[in-house]
């Protein structure tokens, strides 16, 4: 090897690199911010030419620049012309505007474009009067319309059409109409006649019927019969404006004959224009005209388009929905059937080969060869696809045309064909309009459930995106099924959609379209409106939890987290709500990965939005404040954004301890934090904390009162869920007690621990004995995940429920929630449930706490996995307990509140005995009845004794 040559080459390469580096340094030096203009950039003549005397006024400077300035300077003057007219109207009109007209005569496209915008601005803002505008600016516009450059001519024609709407009639008749008539003569060029057609259509909207018939209509008729097909098509599109200016009767005598003739024109573009004009005129014409003229004309037009299959067929498919909707009141039953059959043929065109049409297609191809090239808009395959796509777009209109009752017999087969079309564009269009069809079908909506499943399982992500965009509306229509109430029977029938929903999600998750995946998870938050809690918890929730803990895209994780919070809000099972809350705490708050701990703070934001303040303080507050001491600075930085929201949850003096704890956390962050970004975030949060006004008792501002009402609404919804679950437990107790054998208690308690390293996370599991207690006594209403009810005597509970049920004439376990709905619970529904349960005698009289608790305090749930009540809920519950105690004392003849300490001791001892007994067995109805009679007799004897003593 030649090492010497290698060395020489290396040396040369090094030299080249040094030269490139030196040149790069010079270029970087030239890019300095403050750089003087060197003499080599501009010559002295150029600088002198661009220099303007500063002593010149606005008008003098504008005239000087228009006369001898550069192109960019002239454009600047024209753009500033409206301001010059406002400030110096007379001088600008006398000296500047004439110079502008001179410049426009030989100006380039850029200057012409600037002038067109300025001329429109001047007339729209009324800077000058219409008379002055017509004299100084309108003539310039009319002159430039005849420019040789087609682009410049088209731009000035658009200006003229906009100016026509702002000018008075006399100016239009004197200056504009005469020009339009002159341009419309046969001796003029095609471009002039096309401009005349558009000007006549615009003038017709500003003139009265007499003027149109005398001055415009003869020229319109002449242009409709022009020898050039482009002129005929252009004038045909303006017939709608001319007809509305004329009125109904002149239209029937003068416009309709021309329109019928144009619809039979030999050129397809003219027939297309005629069809569009017919559709636009339907709202103007009367029933007689539609029945005798328009319907036969449309039928003939459609048959011709189907026979030839030329470029007019996609236009027919595009306008077919509007045609059917506009003519529906004038069609007979046979004509409606004809329109439906024609639509069904359009929907399958190109899919089913038809040998009888081969010769017609050959004739059409020969005719298309003779037509101008502009008419061959589509290839045959694209033309067929466009027809089916337009039919898919018009399908909701056709459902309205046929009627929901006739959908299954008339349109269901066509609907299934379009949803299974081999072309993706057709299926995307059907998916995007699926919700509209579902709303129209009402009670017949289950007919298209199979098509919904097939679209959700489609291979194309675009189809899935189309169906997912309006999935909440679609599922709501399926759940309602034509009614305003979502019942359990309707929701149960939607279980077949769950595999399709999971298939759509899995197909999106396998792709790289994370935005669509985020939208799907976000739309799944509406599933509680149409699926049961068991279905969501068993099938959907595991998938959503998996994306929270495994997906790498943050927006997808956030969408999944919010969906889980919505599932937890509307879940009707206490144990399932506990499990979901515990998983969120264990997988996110106690995670070893700081990304999931940051995600838990976002989950807290969602919880503050969805749940009541008491729920958040009882279940999530103690865990999120632990993140203030997280070892990762980014987690602490994220936690600072939550501080103002945390303080907004407190209400003094009830939450004084929590407020002091939060202040301690903030002071610790300010004093001990080492990360500069976190310190800045804490200081910013302190300013926000100072702005928050605390609620002190009943002293609240208007905004705080609104927030309290909203929070009260959320808390009532959460209490309603517990009330519904309590009634379900009573129903199950009644069914179990009605059997031949009393159910036995479960042996042993299976504690389920959540969290990391075996720690209890606040929603711990319940033992078998506590489950038996929940069966023997109803739970008191509290927060969304439940509050442990006070212990009560099983015998007293059974006596009360049995006696009340006997009085109302119902069995103790009579089910009263047969038509329970799955919509979001409301305050009104909560009051209804409470009143129903009070009338039916479902509530049992509460009993005081046992001796192992302090009097007047509620025991905080921890060992049995229940989440405690908020303070507001406690107060409301204690009041309701007092009222129920009074009712129970008068109804069951139990011991009164003034019976002394001996009676309270007896009740406490009976409570403890009932707890022991409830862990082993459940009292049967017969035993309850006998015990009820014994207690009633004992109470009556005690009352007789008291009466005797009082008499003595």
Secondary structure, 3 states (H helix, E strand, C coil): CCHHHHHHHHHHHHHHHHHHHHHHHHHHHHCCCCCCCCCCCCCHHHHHHHCCCCCCCHHHHHHHHHHHCCHHHHHHHHHCHHHHHHHCHHHHHHHHHHHHHHHHHCCCHHHHHHHHHHHHHHHHCCCCCHHHHHHHHHHHHHHHCCCCCHHHHHHHHHHHHHHHCCCCHHHHHHHHHHHHHHHCCCCCCHHHHHHHHHHHHHHHCCCCHHHHHHHHHHHHHHHHCCCCHHHHHHHHHCHHHHHHHHCHHHHHHHHHHHHHHHHCCCCHHHHHHHHHHHHHHCCCCCHHHHHHHHHHHHHHHHHHHHHHCCCHHHHHHHHHHHHHHHHHHHCCHHHHHHHHHHHHHHHCCCCCCCHHHHHHHHHHHHHHHHCCHHHCCCCHHHHHHHHHHHHHHCHHHHHHHHCHHHHHHHCHHHHHHHHCCCCHHHHHHHHHCHHHHHHHHHHHHHHHHHHHHHHHCCCCHHHHHHHHHCHHHHHHHHHHCCCCCCCHHHHHHHHHHHHHHHHHHHHHHHCCCHHHHHHHHHHHHHHHHCCCHHHHHHHHHHHHHHHHHHCCCHHHHHHHHHHHHHHHHHCCCHHHHHHHHHHHHHHHHCCCCHHHHHHHHHHHHHHHHHCCHHHHHHHCHHHHHHHHHCCCHHHHHHHHCCHHHHHCCCEECCCHHHHHHHHHHHHHHHHHCCCHHHHHHHHHHHHHHHHCCCEECCECCHHHHHHHHHHHHHHHHHHHHHHHHHHHHHHHHHHHHCCCCCCECCCCCCCCCCCCCCCCCCCCCCCHHHHHHHHHCCCCCCCCCCCCCCCCCHHHHHHHHHHHHHHHCCCCCCCCCCCCCCCCCCHHHHHHHHHHHHHHCCCCCCCCCCCCCCCCCCCCCCCCCCCCCCHHHHHHHHHHHHHHHHHHHHHCCCCCCCCCHHHHHHHHHHHHHHHHHHCCECCCHHHHHHHHHHHHHHHHHHHHHHHHHHHC
